[in-house]
């Protein structure tokens, strides 16, 4: 008899089983389950990500050779391929979306806070495209020769953890998701040039939400006042402006700020637009530079977890796999923050995979 819990069972021990079962009942995940519960499905999909399993065969085979340790996971037997495939295709992905939010709220992250002196909440909003084979995923039409879905993410810079995620088809524009978000007053949200929408900017100004983004090259504006840029640093210009185009005057008639920064690495000028009028221009520049952390998060998600190849081809199965990957990323971030050894995320993932 195996008298010690496996590393995988210790990872699953971080989840509150009572809360899990409550969510499962609310979403009717175990309705007509026939011996394969929601917990067993979740355990199998989490194993898929942490063990880097490439197919249903590898997931079921990997669990089957656990040598008596499955009872530590709360599983009686390893699932069959057809059983897991059917569950992923038929059981609603909305349950895993709710589980993601519940896990984020229950895990006590020791967040280090962002690297700036101001107390405002700092957030980054962006989306990443996951390419799909159109012959296998005909419902995910993106361009005539390629399919895709988008993962929209809102990243909290306190610990660089995702606080909101949404999966859409590849054609859904990022601005549509940004309009649906409720951002707290006083927060600073960092976005890329693709989110430029004057009506959205006007809405955020009225709600007391600050934004920092790159301005489009064809933007029309009138300079109201010149500010003296700092002597040291790469800030070249700091101006107060108002949008002068008809659309800009109608949608965002507020006083804005135009900051030009020189990037020596790329030998180019970065032109920023913000409605925050009091922070220094160099701080505005560093805020936008810190937006790169959301790109790092997307890179880690695709590199360390199974979100580029899928074990199911239906829309529900794909969303189940992506949401369980986001839940796995929360667990990895939690373990990384709790670790006393200062491991990088790649070291932690490798340790888990080799000893799972």
N, C-alpha and C positions, 0 to 999 in steps of 0.2 A: 504493500500500500504506500502511495506517495504521501509523505507526512509534511511536506513543505509546499507553500503556494508558489506558483510560477510567477515570473516577472509580469506576464500578461494579466494574470489574475490580480496582481497588485495595482496595475494600471486601471483595470475595471473597478477595483475597490474605491477609486476616487469618485465614482458616480453614486448618487443617492438612489438606492433601489426602490425605496418607497415613492419618491418623487417620480421616478421613471415609470413605475406601474400606474401612478395616477395619470400621467400624461398619456400612457398607452391606452388606458380606459377611455379618456376623453376623445381620443382619435380612433377608437375602436380597432386598435392594431391587432388584437388577439381574437377578433370575431372570426369564427370558423377557421381557427388557426391549425387544427388537426395535428397537434403535437409539436409545432414549430412556432415558438413564441416570439414576440417582438424583441425580447432580450437576446435570444439566440441569433436573430437576424442582425441586431446591432453588433453583437460580439463578433460575428463572422465578418461584417463589413469593416469593423475597426481592425481586425486581424489582417484584412486585405491591405489596409494602408500601412500599418506598422511593420508587417512582414514583407511588404512590397510584392504581394501576390499578383500575378499578371492575368489570372483567369479564374473562373469558377472552379476548375479542377484543382488549381493550386490552393485555393482557399479551403475547400472541403478536404483535400488530401493533407494539407498542413495541420488542420484541426484533428483529423483522424489519427495522426501519428503522435498525438500528445501524450501517449503512454499513461493513461489513467488520470491526467491532470484536468480533464474537462470539468469534473465536478467542482473544482476550485473556481471555475468561471461561471457556475450556475447553469451548465449545459449537461444534459444527459448523454447525448450522442452527437457526433459530427453530422452536419446537414448533408443531404444529397444535393448534387448540382441542380437538378430540376426543381427541388424544393426551394433552394435559395433564389434561383432565377425567377420563379413564380412570385415569391414574396417581394423581391425588388421591383417587379413589374406591376404588382397589384396593390401593395400596401402604400398608403399615401406618404409622399415625401414631406408633407406639412408637419408630420410628427417630428421629423428630424430637425426641421426649422425651429420648432418649439423647444426641442431638446437642446439645441445650440444656445438659445437664449437662456434657458434654465441653467445650463452648465456654466455659462458666463456669469450669471448672477450668484451661483452657489459656491464656486471655487473662490477661495480667498487669495486673490493674487496680491503679492507684495509688490505693488507697482512702484517703480522708482520715480515716477513723475517725468515730465518733459524737461528738456535741457535749458529752458529759458527762465528768466527771473519773473516774468509776469505770471499772474495766477489764473488767467483765462484758460478755459478748456481748449486744447489744440487738436484739431481733427484734419484728416486728409480723406478726400473722396476721389475714387478712380475706378476704372473697370479694366478687366483683362479678357481677352478673347481666347477661347479654347477651341482649336480647330478640330473638325470632325470629318470623317469620310462620308460624303453625300450618299454613296450607295448603301451604306449601313445605317445612316441616320437621315433618311429622306425628309423627315419632318423638320430638320434643323437647317433650312435653307438660308444661306448667307449671301453668296455670290453664285453665278451659274455653275461654277465648277467646284465649289467648296461649301461645306456646311460648318456651322459654328454656333456656340452659345457664349454668352457674356456673364461674367461674375462681377457684379457691382459691389464695392466694399467701402465701408466707412471705417477708417482706422483711427483709434485713439492713441495719441502719442504718449500717454501715460502707460508705458510698458509695451507700446506698439501692438495693441490687441484689437481685433475687429469687434466693433459694437453693432454693426448692421451689415447684412449681406442680402443680396437678391440675385437670383439666376433668371436670365431672360434669353430670348433668342438673339442671334447675332446682330439683327437689324435694329434692335431697340437702342435709341440714342441715350447717352449718359445724362443729358439735361433732363429728360423725362423722369428719371429716377431722382435726380437732385431736387426737382420741384415737389416730389412727394415726401421728402424728408422733413422731419420736425427737429430743427436745431435750436438748442437752448440759447436764450439771449446772453450776450457777452462772449459766446464761443467764437473762436477763430477757425475758419475752415479753409483749407488750402486745396486748390483745384488747378487743373491744367487748362491750357488754352481751348481745348475742345468743349469745355463747359461754358464758354462765353455766351451769356444770354442776359440782355439788359433788363428784361422784366424780372428775371430771377434775382439779379443784383439789386434792383429797386425793392423787391420784396424783402430781401435780407436786410437792407438798410433800414426799412421801416420796422423790422422785428428786432433790431439791435444786434444782429449777427454780423460779424466781421468776416471778410473774405480776402484772400490773397491769390492772385492768378496772373498768368502772362497775358498781356494785351495783344489783340490781333493787329497785324501790320496795317490793315486798312481802317482802323478805328479813327473816328473823327472826334477831336476834342479841342477845347479852348483852355489855354493856360490862364489861371486866375492869379496865381502867386508863385514866385520862385523862392525856394528855400535853399539855404546854404548847405551843401553836402558836407559830411565829415571830412576832415583833412586826411585822416588815415583810412585805408580801406579801399574798396573797389567801387563805391557808389559815385556815379558821375553826375546824376541829376536827381533832384527831389522837388516835384512841383505839385501844387494844388490845381486841379482841373475840373471842368464840367464837360460832359459829353455834348457835342454840338450837332450831331446828326438828328434828323427828325425823330427817328426811332429812339435814340438815346435820350433826347430831351423829354419825350413822352413817357418812356418806361422807367428811366432812372435819372430824375432831375437833381440828384443829390451831389454834394461836393465830394470829389474823389481825389485820389492821390496817385501820381505817376512817378515811378522810381526806376531809374536806369542804372544797371549794375554791369560792370565788365567782368566777364568770365575768362580768366587767363588760360585755363586748361583748353577750352574750345576756341579761344580767341574770338569771342563774339559778345555782343551787347544783349543782356537779358532785360526786357522791358516789362515791369510789373505794374499791376493795377490793384489798388486796395481802397477800402473805405475806412481804414484805421488811420486816423490823422495824428495820433500822439506818439506811437512807438517810433523809435529812431529808424532811419532808412536802412542802416546796417542790420538791425533786428528784422525788419521786413524781408531783407535779402536772405538772412539765415533761416527764417521761417519757411520761405519757399524752397530753399535748399534741402530742408529736412523732409520735404514732401517725398524725397527719394525713398524713404523708408517704406512707403506703401508698395513701391516697385520691388523692393527687397522682399517684402512679404509675399507678393505674387510669385517671385522667383523661388522662394523657399517652398511655397505650396506646391508648385509644379515639379520641383526637383526632388523633394523628400516624400511626397505622398502621391497616391495613384489617382491623378486627375487628368492625365493626358491619354491614357488608354482605359477603356471601360469594360466591365464584365456584363453589361446589359445594353441593349440598343433602344429601348423604349424611353420616352421622355421622363417617366417616373423613375425608372432605374438609374438613369443618368443623374437626376437631381438627388436621389438617395445617396449615390456615391460621392457627389460633390459636398453635400451637407455633412456626411460622416467624415469627409476629409477636413472640413472646417472644424468639426468637433475634435478630431484628432490633433489638429494644430493648436487648439486651446489647451489640450492636455500636455502637449510637448512644451508650449510656452510656460505652462504652470510648473512642470518639472524642471525646466531650465532655470526659472526664477528661484525655485526651492533648492536647487543644487548648491552644494558648498564647494564644488570643484571648479566652478567657472567654465563649464563645458560650452562649446559652441553648439548650435542646433544640429549641425551635421554630425558631430561626435555623439550627441545624445541619441539621434535617430539610428546611427550605426550600432550603438550599444544595445538598444532595444531590439533591433532586428536580429542581431547575432545571438541574443540570449532570451528571446521572447518565449 
